[in-house]
Amino acid sequence: MIYRKLLWANLIAIVVFSIVGPVRAEFKPRLDLAASGSSSTVIINDRAVIRFSVGNGTLTAAQRAEITLGRLRALVDANVSATSIYAKGDNSQARIYSGETLICIATSADAKQSSTNPLALANSWVSNIRSSLMMPPISVSDKDIMVPLGETRKIQVGGAANGPIYARVDDITIATPTIGTDGRYILVGGQQVGDTSVTISVEGEQVTLPVHVRKYAGRAVKAVAEVTGNPCPTSAISYAVRQALVNTVILEPGARSEFGSVHCEAGDLARGAQRIVTADVRISGPDYITYTTKAQVEVRNIAIPKADVTQLFYSNDPESLQKYQVLFAGRLSENKPTRVLYHHQNAMGKKAHFLIDLINPSATAIKVRISRGISDPMVDTVVVGYKASLSFLKEDTNDVSVIETIPPESRLILVSDMLSTMETASGIMQITQMTGNDALVRIASNPPGLDDVAAGRVTVAPNPIILSMSEHVYPSPVIDVNTGYTVGKQWAFISIGKHALTDATAQKKLYGNYGVTYQINVKVENPTDKTKKVSVIFDPTAGLASGVFIIDGTFVATKYVKPPTEFSLASYNLKPGEVRNIRVVTVPVAGSNYPATLVVKS
């Protein structure tokens, strides 16, 4: 059947080229006249090159056009080069020549009709004549045709030859041609991946173009991203959109995807709302057609009850990295919210690839909910912890998270930073495994190039997975403090980080309680008959420290405080007899010196 189709196609091609006839030795330009009212126009290859609207001496405009046409035809018949045509003259009259042969005259009356001078008009006529005479018999819109498999691409056909268009493809199993019926073009359809050529014929003239049929490197399908937050900020939306695309784009073997701008012009997304967000996607690969699009992602801000964190994974041992190693490994459990704090400085004297991945070793997919408070690496060990803690506290307060799916036997890259000498990686994350078998959190410092993965990527899980579970796991990393202060009596001193949490076996202590949430409620009373000012002060008891706080719903933070300096967080004017409840939420900042003290005084 295929042989019969090929034979029939070749017979059609033979008939087509038999109708066209033999290729001419040389294509001759077409010259003609067109009259409109009192004007007469010289036409070359369907282009107007000279328009005479007035006579000259005893010659009418039509006679001038006929004489000019005759002279041009004689030049064409003699194969005179179009480049030999030129103009000379002045502001009263200009003449157009080919060598010594006069073609026509541009008079001052002609120039007046065009609001110019004779020499300028003559030069414009010369340009028209040259370009029209030099027009190729066949011109095409492309010199090399790339056709996506299963699609068509249009080749516009122009040029001086204006007869019927014919086309033949060398291998119709790769591509097929279709002549346009509503214009001068050819549609080339991609049938299978490969290379061939298409030959276009008009009035015996031919042009042959290479045709390459290729697959797209991939494609993007409409995806769904789930987030939480009250509201969910654009930063989390952008991350969620990219992650949704990472997990849904379809790639050909060897292709790779890149994600550009995410377009969140509408701003934050309210809880319970949903919105279509677009993102720039580019998929490329060797011997594929690059695919680019603005992919659509439906972002849903779902309402999930906020659950208290049940355990803290603490990765700070060793704080100063001296070698490449696994720094922490911990096991998650379904519906057991886990906080992860890490703070490590590269002291190896060479670069280190700091990596955190979330591994799903099971044969079924898992779903996780992740909040992030991550700082870019930096040398300043205090500021890096400050930035991470401030970011986390804001996300945690607004219940911001992104929900991600990790396929079976795969891993999600949470952090991938290249640490230069003395740079510190610091961050706080909160992970809730929503479905599936237990996942693993792994934190490591690797040699550069050993595991070349970017944050956000989903890759194959290591096999075998050999991890020794870390001991620094602390249950219930939330401390509630209820205290009071009465104006005129002893100040209230609230210690932050003094009473260290212990692990489940009571063998490890979390000195400083870094990454632990303190929820402090202070009942303040003014029993006096005068208005009194009450202040809340941050005292860096143990040394240089930074602090991040939410005081009655307002964020207050300080990068550096060094004893004996104190930092005022808030102040209140209490009227006589007034009672006020002050709520403070804080997290001891990694890289700082804790314990510290919160002082309430008047």
MARDO-357678 format. One record per residue (C-alpha): residue number from 1; x, y, z. Coordinates in nm, 2 decimals. Example, Ala and Ser with C-alpha at 12.3 -4.5 7.8 and 13.67 -1.06 7.14 Angstrom:
<panus>
[panu 1 [1.23 -0.45 0.78]] [panu 2 [1.37 -0.11 0.71]] 
</panus>
This chain:
<panus>
[panu 1 [0.00 0.00 0.00]] [panu 2 [0.28 0.24 0.09]] [panu 3 [0.46 0.15 -0.24]] [panu 4 [0.15 0.23 -0.44]] [panu 5 [0.12 0.57 -0.26]] [panu 6 [0.48 0.65 -0.34]] [panu 7 [0.44 0.55 -0.70]] [panu 8 [0.13 0.76 -0.74]] [panu 9 [0.30 1.06 -0.58]] [panu 10 [0.60 1.03 -0.82]] [panu 11 [0.36 1.01 -1.12]] [panu 12 [0.19 1.32 -1.00]] [panu 13 [0.52 1.50 -0.97]] [panu 14 [0.62 1.39 -1.33]] [panu 15 [0.29 1.52 -1.47]] [panu 16 [0.33 1.85 -1.28]] [panu 17 [0.68 1.91 -1.42]] [panu 18 [0.57 1.79 -1.77]] [panu 19 [0.30 2.06 -1.77]] [panu 20 [0.56 2.33 -1.66]] [panu 21 [0.79 2.22 -1.94]] [panu 22 [1.17 2.25 -1.95]] [panu 23 [1.35 2.50 -1.74]] [panu 24 [1.41 2.82 -1.94]] [panu 25 [1.76 2.93 -2.00]] [panu 26 [1.69 3.28 -1.87]] [panu 27 [1.38 3.45 -1.72]] [panu 28 [1.28 3.78 -1.89]] [panu 29 [1.12 4.05 -1.68]] [panu 30 [0.77 4.15 -1.77]] [panu 31 [0.71 4.51 -1.88]] [panu 32 [0.37 4.67 -1.93]] [panu 33 [0.18 5.00 -1.91]] [panu 34 [-0.12 5.09 -1.70]] [panu 35 [-0.34 5.40 -1.76]] [panu 36 [-0.55 5.58 -1.50]] [panu 37 [-0.72 5.90 -1.61]] [panu 38 [-0.46 6.13 -1.76]] [panu 39 [-0.17 5.94 -1.60]] [panu 40 [0.02 5.65 -1.75]] [panu 41 [0.25 5.42 -1.55]] [panu 42 [0.53 5.20 -1.66]] [panu 43 [0.51 4.85 -1.49]] [panu 44 [0.80 4.61 -1.44]] [panu 45 [0.72 4.27 -1.29]] [panu 46 [0.38 4.40 -1.16]] [panu 47 [0.55 4.69 -0.99]] [panu 48 [0.49 5.06 -1.08]] [panu 49 [0.83 5.21 -1.15]] [panu 50 [0.75 5.54 -1.33]] [panu 51 [0.43 5.74 -1.34]] [panu 52 [0.38 6.02 -1.60]] [panu 53 [0.10 6.26 -1.52]] [panu 54 [0.19 6.55 -1.74]] [panu 55 [0.33 6.59 -2.10]] [panu 56 [0.66 6.71 -2.21]] [panu 57 [0.67 6.94 -2.52]] [panu 58 [0.45 6.78 -2.79]] [panu 59 [0.44 6.44 -2.60]] [panu 60 [0.15 6.34 -2.39]] [panu 61 [0.19 6.15 -2.06]] [panu 62 [0.08 5.83 -2.24]] [panu 63 [0.33 5.88 -2.53]] [panu 64 [0.61 5.94 -2.28]] [panu 65 [0.52 5.62 -2.11]] [panu 66 [0.51 5.42 -2.43]] [panu 67 [0.85 5.56 -2.54]] [panu 68 [1.00 5.47 -2.20]] [panu 69 [0.86 5.12 -2.21]] [panu 70 [1.00 5.06 -2.56]] [panu 71 [1.35 5.17 -2.45]] [panu 72 [1.34 4.95 -2.14]] [panu 73 [1.23 4.65 -2.35]] [panu 74 [1.52 4.70 -2.58]] [panu 75 [1.75 4.71 -2.28]] [panu 76 [1.60 4.39 -2.14]] [panu 77 [1.62 4.21 -2.48]] [panu 78 [1.99 4.31 -2.50]] [panu 79 [2.05 4.17 -2.15]] [panu 80 [2.18 4.51 -2.03]] [panu 81 [2.26 4.51 -1.66]] [panu 82 [2.02 4.70 -1.44]] [panu 83 [2.31 4.84 -1.25]] [panu 84 [2.41 5.04 -1.56]] [panu 85 [2.10 5.26 -1.52]] [panu 86 [2.16 5.60 -1.36]] [panu 87 [2.03 5.96 -1.34]] [panu 88 [2.19 6.29 -1.39]] [panu 89 [2.06 6.65 -1.40]] [panu 90 [1.97 6.94 -1.17]] [panu 91 [1.68 7.12 -1.02]] [panu 92 [1.53 7.21 -1.36]] [panu 93 [1.56 6.87 -1.54]] [panu 94 [1.70 6.52 -1.49]] [panu 95 [1.76 6.24 -1.74]] [panu 96 [1.78 5.86 -1.69]] [panu 97 [2.03 5.67 -1.89]] [panu 98 [2.17 5.32 -1.94]] [panu 99 [2.52 5.38 -2.04]] [panu 100 [2.48 5.65 -2.31]] [panu 101 [2.12 5.54 -2.40]] [panu 102 [1.85 5.78 -2.28]] [panu 103 [1.55 5.61 -2.11]] [panu 104 [1.34 5.90 -2.00]] [panu 105 [1.33 6.26 -1.87]] [panu 106 [1.21 6.38 -1.53]] [panu 107 [1.09 6.74 -1.58]] [panu 108 [1.02 7.02 -1.33]] [panu 109 [0.65 6.96 -1.40]] [panu 110 [0.69 6.59 -1.31]] [panu 111 [0.87 6.69 -0.99]] [panu 112 [0.60 6.94 -0.90]] [panu 113 [0.34 6.66 -0.91]] [panu 114 [0.55 6.47 -0.66]] [panu 115 [0.65 6.77 -0.44]] [panu 116 [1.02 6.72 -0.51]] [panu 117 [1.29 6.83 -0.75]] [panu 118 [1.37 6.66 -1.09]] [panu 119 [1.69 6.49 -0.99]] [panu 120 [1.54 6.35 -0.67]] [panu 121 [1.25 6.22 -0.87]] [panu 122 [1.47 6.07 -1.13]] [panu 123 [1.68 5.89 -0.87]] [panu 124 [1.37 5.74 -0.72]] [panu 125 [1.27 5.62 -1.07]] [panu 126 [1.61 5.46 -1.11]] [panu 127 [1.58 5.28 -0.78]] [panu 128 [1.24 5.15 -0.88]] [panu 129 [1.37 5.03 -1.22]] [panu 130 [1.67 4.86 -1.08]] [panu 131 [1.49 4.68 -0.80]] [panu 132 [1.22 4.56 -1.03]] [panu 133 [1.45 4.44 -1.31]] [panu 134 [1.67 4.26 -1.06]] [panu 135 [1.37 4.09 -0.89]] [panu 136 [1.44 3.72 -0.89]] [panu 137 [1.20 3.49 -1.08]] [panu 138 [1.11 3.31 -0.75]] [panu 139 [1.16 3.45 -0.40]] [panu 140 [1.06 3.25 -0.09]] [panu 141 [1.00 3.36 0.27]] [panu 142 [1.24 3.11 0.41]] [panu 143 [1.57 2.95 0.30]] [panu 144 [1.55 2.66 0.54]] [panu 145 [1.22 2.51 0.66]] [panu 146 [1.18 2.36 1.01]] [panu 147 [0.85 2.19 1.04]] [panu 148 [0.72 2.05 1.37]] [panu 149 [0.60 1.69 1.34]] [panu 150 [0.23 1.68 1.27]] [panu 151 [0.21 2.05 1.19]] [panu 152 [0.25 2.26 0.88]] [panu 153 [0.46 2.56 0.80]] [panu 154 [0.39 2.82 0.53]] [panu 155 [0.63 2.92 0.26]] [panu 156 [0.54 3.25 0.09]] [panu 157 [0.62 3.25 -0.28]] [panu 158 [0.70 3.58 -0.45]] [panu 159 [0.92 3.70 -0.73]] [panu 160 [0.89 3.81 -1.09]] [panu 161 [0.74 3.48 -1.22]] [panu 162 [0.37 3.50 -1.15]] [panu 163 [0.24 3.18 -1.31]] [panu 164 [0.09 2.88 -1.13]] [panu 165 [0.30 2.74 -0.85]] [panu 166 [0.41 2.38 -0.84]] [panu 167 [0.59 2.20 -0.56]] [panu 168 [0.75 1.86 -0.51]] [panu 169 [0.90 1.70 -0.20]] [panu 170 [1.18 1.45 -0.25]] [panu 171 [1.05 1.22 0.03]] [panu 172 [0.68 1.24 0.09]] [panu 173 [0.71 1.01 0.39]] [panu 174 [0.88 1.29 0.57]] [panu 175 [0.69 1.60 0.44]] [panu 176 [0.41 1.68 0.20]] [panu 177 [0.34 2.00 0.01]] [panu 178 [0.01 2.17 -0.05]] [panu 179 [-0.04 2.47 -0.28]] [panu 180 [-0.23 2.76 -0.13]] [panu 181 [-0.57 2.84 -0.29]] [panu 182 [-0.61 3.18 -0.14]] [panu 183 [-0.27 3.33 -0.21]] [panu 184 [0.08 3.26 -0.33]] [panu 185 [0.22 3.01 -0.08]] [panu 186 [0.29 2.65 -0.01]] [panu 187 [0.21 2.46 0.31]] [panu 188 [0.47 2.19 0.41]] [panu 189 [0.33 1.93 0.65]] [panu 190 [0.56 1.73 0.87]] [panu 191 [0.48 1.35 0.84]] [panu 192 [0.78 1.19 1.03]] [panu 193 [1.11 1.31 1.17]] [panu 194 [1.37 1.34 0.91]] [panu 195 [1.53 1.57 0.64]] [panu 196 [1.42 1.62 0.28]] [panu 197 [1.38 1.91 0.04]] [panu 198 [1.10 2.09 -0.14]] [panu 199 [1.14 2.21 -0.50]] [panu 200 [0.92 2.50 -0.60]] [panu 201 [0.86 2.58 -0.97]] [panu 202 [0.70 2.88 -1.13]] [panu 203 [0.71 2.94 -1.51]] [panu 204 [0.99 2.70 -1.55]] [panu 205 [1.20 2.86 -1.28]] [panu 206 [1.29 2.65 -0.98]] [panu 207 [1.41 2.69 -0.62]] [panu 208 [1.49 2.41 -0.38]] [panu 209 [1.48 2.44 0.00]] [panu 210 [1.59 2.20 0.27]] [panu 211 [1.31 2.07 0.49]] [panu 212 [1.37 1.94 0.84]] [panu 213 [1.09 1.77 1.03]] [panu 214 [1.15 1.76 1.40]] [panu 215 [0.96 1.70 1.73]] [panu 216 [0.92 1.98 1.98]] [panu 217 [1.15 1.93 2.27]] [panu 218 [0.84 1.90 2.49]] [panu 219 [0.52 2.08 2.58]] [panu 220 [0.35 2.23 2.88]] [panu 221 [0.00 2.12 2.98]] [panu 222 [-0.23 2.31 3.21]] [panu 223 [-0.13 2.25 3.57]] [panu 224 [-0.27 2.31 3.92]] [panu 225 [-0.08 2.45 4.21]] [panu 226 [-0.20 2.43 4.57]] [panu 227 [-0.10 2.68 4.84]] [panu 228 [-0.21 2.81 5.17]] [panu 229 [-0.19 3.15 5.34]] [panu 230 [-0.40 3.43 5.48]] [panu 231 [-0.32 3.56 5.22]] [panu 232 [-0.07 3.37 5.01]] [panu 233 [0.20 3.62 4.89]] [panu 234 [0.32 3.64 4.53]] [panu 235 [0.66 3.50 4.63]] [panu 236 [0.49 3.17 4.73]] [panu 237 [0.26 3.18 4.43]] [panu 238 [0.55 3.21 4.19]] [panu 239 [0.74 2.92 4.36]] [panu 240 [0.42 2.71 4.35]] [panu 241 [0.36 2.78 3.98]] [panu 242 [0.72 2.69 3.89]] [panu 243 [0.69 2.37 4.09]] [panu 244 [0.36 2.27 3.93]] [panu 245 [0.52 2.32 3.59]] [panu 246 [0.83 2.12 3.68]] [panu 247 [0.61 1.83 3.76]] [panu 248 [0.38 1.85 3.46]] [panu 249 [0.59 1.95 3.16]] [panu 250 [0.64 1.67 2.91]] [panu 251 [1.00 1.64 2.80]] [panu 252 [1.14 1.44 2.51]] [panu 253 [1.45 1.23 2.60]] [panu 254 [1.75 1.46 2.65]] [panu 255 [1.54 1.78 2.66]] [panu 256 [1.54 2.03 2.95]] [panu 257 [1.29 2.29 3.07]] [panu 258 [1.35 2.65 3.18]] [panu 259 [1.10 2.87 3.36]] [panu 260 [1.12 3.24 3.33]] [panu 261 [0.89 3.51 3.47]] [panu 262 [0.57 3.42 3.66]] [panu 263 [0.31 3.68 3.60]] [panu 264 [0.14 3.76 3.93]] [panu 265 [0.01 4.11 3.85]] [panu 266 [-0.31 4.05 4.06]] [panu 267 [-0.10 4.03 4.38]] [panu 268 [-0.16 3.81 4.68]] [panu 269 [-0.42 3.54 4.68]] [panu 270 [-0.69 3.53 4.95]] [panu 271 [-0.76 3.21 5.14]] [panu 272 [-1.02 3.00 4.95]] [panu 273 [-0.96 3.19 4.63]] [panu 274 [-0.82 3.06 4.30]] [panu 275 [-0.67 3.22 4.00]] [panu 276 [-0.51 3.14 3.66]] [panu 277 [-0.14 3.25 3.66]] [panu 278 [0.09 3.23 3.35]] [panu 279 [0.46 3.16 3.34]] [panu 280 [0.72 3.18 3.07]] [panu 281 [0.83 2.82 2.97]] [panu 282 [1.11 2.72 2.74]] [panu 283 [1.19 2.36 2.66]] [panu 284 [1.49 2.28 2.44]] [panu 285 [1.72 1.99 2.35]] [panu 286 [1.95 1.86 2.09]] [panu 287 [1.79 1.80 1.74]] [panu 288 [1.45 1.92 1.87]] [panu 289 [1.25 2.23 1.80]] [panu 290 [1.26 2.46 2.10]] [panu 291 [0.91 2.50 2.26]] [panu 292 [0.82 2.83 2.42]] [panu 293 [0.49 2.93 2.57]] [panu 294 [0.31 3.12 2.85]] [panu 295 [0.19 2.82 3.04]] [panu 296 [-0.13 2.84 3.24]] [panu 297 [-0.14 2.73 3.60]] [panu 298 [-0.45 2.73 3.82]] [panu 299 [-0.34 2.84 4.17]] [panu 300 [-0.57 2.74 4.45]] [panu 301 [-0.54 2.88 4.80]] [panu 302 [-0.69 2.60 5.00]] [panu 303 [-0.81 2.63 5.36]] [panu 304 [-0.63 2.38 5.58]] [panu 305 [-0.65 2.40 5.96]] [panu 306 [-0.32 2.51 6.10]] [panu 307 [-0.16 2.23 6.31]] [panu 308 [0.10 2.28 6.58]] [panu 309 [0.45 2.17 6.50]] [panu 310 [0.53 1.84 6.68]] [panu 311 [0.90 1.81 6.64]] [panu 312 [1.22 2.00 6.55]] [panu 313 [1.50 1.86 6.33]] [panu 314 [1.81 2.06 6.44]] [panu 315 [2.11 2.06 6.20]] [panu 316 [2.39 2.25 6.36]] [panu 317 [2.64 1.98 6.46]] [panu 318 [2.90 2.05 6.34]] [panu 319 [2.83 2.42 6.30]] [panu 320 [3.17 2.47 6.13]] [panu 321 [3.21 2.24 5.84]] [panu 322 [3.55 2.07 5.81]] [panu 323 [3.47 1.80 5.56]] [panu 324 [3.22 1.68 5.31]] [panu 325 [2.96 1.47 5.49]] [panu 326 [2.59 1.40 5.57]] [panu 327 [2.50 1.65 5.84]] [panu 328 [2.15 1.54 5.93]] [panu 329 [1.90 1.27 5.85]] [panu 330 [1.55 1.25 5.99]] [panu 331 [1.23 1.06 5.92]] [panu 332 [0.89 1.22 5.87]] [panu 333 [0.56 1.07 5.95]] [panu 334 [0.21 1.14 5.81]] [panu 335 [0.03 1.44 5.97]] [panu 336 [0.32 1.51 6.20]] [panu 337 [0.43 1.87 6.13]] [panu 338 [0.81 1.90 6.15]] [panu 339 [1.03 2.20 6.18]] [panu 340 [1.38 2.19 6.02]] [panu 341 [1.65 2.44 6.14]] [panu 342 [1.99 2.44 5.98]] [panu 343 [2.29 2.67 6.03]] [panu 344 [2.63 2.56 5.90]] [panu 345 [2.94 2.76 5.81]] [panu 346 [3.19 2.64 5.54]] [panu 347 [3.53 2.63 5.71]] [panu 348 [3.70 2.38 5.47]] [panu 349 [3.89 2.64 5.28]] [panu 350 [3.72 2.52 4.95]] [panu 351 [3.38 2.53 4.81]] [panu 352 [3.10 2.31 4.94]] [panu 353 [2.77 2.22 4.78]] [panu 354 [2.51 2.25 5.06]] [panu 355 [2.21 2.03 4.98]] [panu 356 [1.88 1.95 5.15]] [panu 357 [1.65 1.70 4.99]] [panu 358 [1.33 1.53 5.08]] [panu 359 [1.33 1.17 4.98]] [panu 360 [1.04 0.95 4.90]] [panu 361 [1.18 0.59 4.91]] [panu 362 [0.84 0.42 4.87]] [panu 363 [0.66 0.29 4.56]] [panu 364 [0.37 0.54 4.59]] [panu 365 [0.37 0.92 4.56]] [panu 366 [0.35 1.14 4.87]] [panu 367 [0.21 1.48 4.92]] [panu 368 [0.39 1.73 5.15]] [panu 369 [0.31 2.08 5.27]] [panu 370 [0.62 2.31 5.31]] [panu 371 [0.68 2.65 5.46]] [panu 372 [1.02 2.81 5.40]] [panu 373 [1.23 3.07 5.57]] [panu 374 [1.56 3.06 5.38]] [panu 375 [1.84 3.31 5.36]] [panu 376 [2.09 3.33 5.07]] [panu 377 [2.44 3.22 5.20]] [panu 378 [2.66 3.49 5.34]] [panu 379 [2.97 3.54 5.55]] [panu 380 [2.79 3.72 5.84]] [panu 381 [2.67 3.44 6.06]] [panu 382 [2.44 3.66 6.26]] [panu 383 [2.26 3.83 5.97]] [panu 384 [2.21 3.51 5.77]] [panu 385 [2.03 3.36 6.07]] [panu 386 [1.83 3.68 6.12]] [panu 387 [1.71 3.69 5.76]] [panu 388 [1.60 3.32 5.77]] [panu 389 [1.42 3.36 6.10]] [panu 390 [1.24 3.68 6.00]] [panu 391 [1.12 3.52 5.67]] [panu 392 [1.00 3.20 5.85]] [panu 393 [0.82 3.39 6.12]] [panu 394 [0.63 3.59 5.86]] [panu 395 [0.53 3.28 5.66]] [panu 396 [0.44 3.08 5.98]] [panu 397 [0.22 3.37 6.11]] [panu 398 [0.03 3.39 5.79]] [panu 399 [0.01 3.01 5.75]] [panu 400 [0.19 3.03 5.41]] [panu 401 [0.29 2.71 5.25]] [panu 402 [0.32 2.53 4.92]] [panu 403 [0.18 2.18 4.87]] [panu 404 [0.40 1.95 4.65]] [panu 405 [0.38 1.60 4.53]] [panu 406 [0.69 1.38 4.52]] [panu 407 [0.67 1.08 4.28]] [panu 408 [0.76 0.73 4.39]] [panu 409 [1.13 0.66 4.45]] [panu 410 [1.21 1.03 4.39]] [panu 411 [1.34 1.32 4.59]] [panu 412 [1.25 1.69 4.60]] [panu 413 [1.55 1.93 4.63]] [panu 414 [1.46 2.18 4.90]] [panu 415 [1.79 2.37 4.91]] [panu 416 [2.09 2.37 4.68]] [panu 417 [2.36 2.64 4.76]] [panu 418 [2.72 2.66 4.67]] [panu 419 [2.91 2.78 4.98]] [panu 420 [3.23 2.97 4.93]] [panu 421 [3.49 2.98 5.21]] [panu 422 [3.34 3.10 5.54]] [panu 423 [2.99 3.14 5.40]] [panu 424 [2.70 3.02 5.61]] [panu 425 [2.38 2.85 5.50]] [panu 426 [2.09 2.91 5.73]] [panu 427 [1.72 2.85 5.72]] [panu 428 [1.40 2.73 5.89]] [panu 429 [1.14 2.51 5.72]] [panu 430 [0.83 2.34 5.83]] [panu 431 [0.72 2.02 5.66]] [panu 432 [0.40 1.83 5.70]] [panu 433 [0.37 1.50 5.52]] [panu 434 [0.00 1.49 5.42]] [panu 435 [-0.01 1.14 5.26]] [panu 436 [0.20 0.84 5.19]] [panu 437 [0.47 0.64 5.37]] [panu 438 [0.74 0.80 5.57]] [panu 439 [0.97 1.04 5.38]] [panu 440 [1.33 1.13 5.47]] [panu 441 [1.50 1.46 5.52]] [panu 442 [1.87 1.46 5.43]] [panu 443 [2.11 1.75 5.48]] [panu 444 [2.46 1.73 5.34]] [panu 445 [2.77 1.91 5.24]] [panu 446 [2.90 1.76 4.91]] [panu 447 [3.19 1.82 4.68]] [panu 448 [3.10 2.06 4.39]] [panu 449 [2.98 1.86 4.09]] [panu 450 [2.89 1.54 4.28]] [panu 451 [2.52 1.60 4.28]] [panu 452 [2.45 1.88 4.03]] [panu 453 [2.08 1.96 4.11]] [panu 454 [1.89 2.28 4.15]] [panu 455 [1.65 2.38 4.42]] [panu 456 [1.29 2.28 4.33]] [panu 457 [1.39 1.99 4.10]] [panu 458 [1.24 1.64 4.14]] [panu 459 [1.50 1.37 4.06]] [panu 460 [1.54 1.00 4.12]] [panu 461 [1.60 0.90 4.48]] [panu 462 [1.94 0.76 4.57]] [panu 463 [1.96 0.38 4.56]] [panu 464 [2.04 0.24 4.80]] [panu 465 [1.94 0.49 5.07]] [panu 466 [2.19 0.45 5.35]] [panu 467 [2.13 0.70 5.62]] [panu 468 [2.19 0.70 6.00]] [panu 469 [1.91 0.89 6.17]] [panu 470 [2.03 1.19 6.36]] [panu 471 [1.98 1.23 6.74]] [panu 472 [1.90 1.61 6.74]] [panu 473 [1.53 1.57 6.72]] [panu 474 [1.33 1.76 6.98]] [panu 475 [0.96 1.71 7.04]] [panu 476 [0.71 1.99 7.10]] [panu 477 [0.92 2.29 6.99]] [panu 478 [0.66 2.55 7.11]] [panu 479 [0.69 2.71 7.45]] [panu 480 [0.39 2.90 7.60]] [panu 481 [0.48 3.17 7.86]] [panu 482 [0.21 3.34 8.07]] [panu 483 [0.32 3.60 8.31]] [panu 484 [0.23 3.95 8.43]] [panu 485 [0.36 4.29 8.53]] [panu 486 [0.22 4.54 8.76]] [panu 487 [0.32 4.90 8.73]] [panu 488 [0.53 5.01 9.04]] [panu 489 [0.64 4.65 9.12]] [panu 490 [0.93 4.44 9.01]] [panu 491 [0.99 4.43 8.63]] [panu 492 [0.90 4.12 8.44]] [panu 493 [1.20 3.92 8.31]] [panu 494 [1.11 3.66 8.05]] [panu 495 [1.40 3.43 7.95]] [panu 496 [1.41 3.32 7.58]] [panu 497 [1.63 3.02 7.52]] [panu 498 [1.74 2.95 7.88]] [panu 499 [1.56 2.63 7.96]] [panu 500 [1.68 2.40 7.69]] [panu 501 [1.45 2.14 7.53]] [panu 502 [1.56 1.78 7.55]] [panu 503 [1.52 1.51 7.29]] [panu 504 [1.29 1.21 7.34]] [panu 505 [1.55 1.01 7.52]] [panu 506 [1.67 1.31 7.74]] [panu 507 [2.02 1.25 7.61]] [panu 508 [2.05 1.57 7.40]] [panu 509 [1.98 1.93 7.49]] [panu 510 [1.89 2.21 7.26]] [panu 511 [2.10 2.49 7.42]] [panu 512 [1.95 2.83 7.32]] [panu 513 [1.63 2.67 7.19]] [panu 514 [1.71 2.79 6.84]] [panu 515 [1.41 2.75 6.61]] [panu 516 [1.17 2.70 6.90]] [panu 517 [0.85 2.92 6.89]] [panu 518 [0.79 3.13 7.21]] [panu 519 [0.43 3.24 7.26]] [panu 520 [0.44 3.49 7.54]] [panu 521 [0.13 3.65 7.70]] [panu 522 [0.19 3.93 7.95]] [panu 523 [-0.09 4.07 8.15]] [panu 524 [0.00 4.44 8.24]] [panu 525 [-0.18 4.63 8.50]] [panu 526 [-0.16 5.00 8.61]] [panu 527 [-0.32 5.03 8.96]] [panu 528 [-0.20 5.39 9.00]] [panu 529 [-0.40 5.71 8.95]] [panu 530 [-0.17 5.83 8.67]] [panu 531 [-0.11 5.73 8.31]] [panu 532 [0.21 5.52 8.30]] [panu 533 [0.43 5.42 8.00]] [panu 534 [0.51 5.05 7.99]] [panu 535 [0.79 4.93 7.76]] [panu 536 [0.89 4.59 7.62]] [panu 537 [1.27 4.56 7.59]] [panu 538 [1.50 4.31 7.42]] [panu 539 [1.81 4.24 7.63]] [panu 540 [2.08 4.03 7.46]] [panu 541 [2.18 3.87 7.78]] [panu 542 [2.44 3.62 7.64]] [panu 543 [2.61 3.85 7.39]] [panu 544 [2.57 3.98 7.03]] [panu 545 [2.23 3.88 6.90]] [panu 546 [1.95 3.96 6.67]] [panu 547 [1.58 3.92 6.74]] [panu 548 [1.26 3.88 6.54]] [panu 549 [0.92 3.94 6.71]] [panu 550 [0.56 3.98 6.65]] [panu 551 [0.41 4.21 6.91]] [panu 552 [0.04 4.24 6.91]] [panu 553 [0.03 4.15 6.54]] [panu 554 [0.31 4.38 6.44]] [panu 555 [0.65 4.26 6.32]] [panu 556 [0.95 4.41 6.50]] [panu 557 [1.31 4.30 6.44]] [panu 558 [1.67 4.40 6.51]] [panu 559 [1.98 4.27 6.33]] [panu 560 [2.23 4.35 6.59]] [panu 561 [2.22 4.42 6.96]] [panu 562 [2.53 4.39 7.18]] [panu 563 [2.53 4.41 7.56]] [panu 564 [2.50 4.64 7.75]] [panu 565 [2.28 4.79 7.47]] [panu 566 [1.91 4.71 7.48]] [panu 567 [1.65 4.74 7.21]] [panu 568 [1.30 4.88 7.26]] [panu 569 [1.04 4.66 7.10]] [panu 570 [0.72 4.84 7.20]] [panu 571 [0.57 5.09 7.44]] [panu 572 [0.22 5.15 7.58]] [panu 573 [0.06 5.43 7.77]] [panu 574 [-0.17 5.27 8.03]] [panu 575 [-0.44 5.49 8.18]] [panu 576 [-0.51 5.47 8.56]] [panu 577 [-0.66 5.13 8.64]] [panu 578 [-0.61 5.00 8.29]] [panu 579 [-0.53 4.63 8.23]] [panu 580 [-0.37 4.53 7.90]] [panu 581 [-0.27 4.19 7.75]] [panu 582 [0.04 4.20 7.54]] [panu 583 [0.12 3.90 7.31]] [panu 584 [0.47 3.84 7.18]] [panu 585 [0.58 3.57 6.94]] [panu 586 [0.95 3.51 6.88]] [panu 587 [1.20 3.25 6.77]] [panu 588 [1.56 3.24 6.89]] [panu 589 [1.78 3.33 6.59]] [panu 590 [2.05 3.09 6.47]] [panu 591 [2.39 3.25 6.47]] [panu 592 [2.30 3.47 6.76]] [panu 593 [2.39 3.43 7.12]] [panu 594 [2.10 3.30 7.32]] [panu 595 [1.95 3.29 7.59]] [panu 596 [1.82 3.65 7.58]] [panu 597 [1.57 3.83 7.79]] [panu 598 [1.25 4.01 7.73]] [panu 599 [1.20 4.28 7.99]] [panu 600 [0.86 4.45 8.06]] [panu 601 [0.90 4.76 8.27]] [panu 602 [0.77 5.11 8.33]] 
</panus>
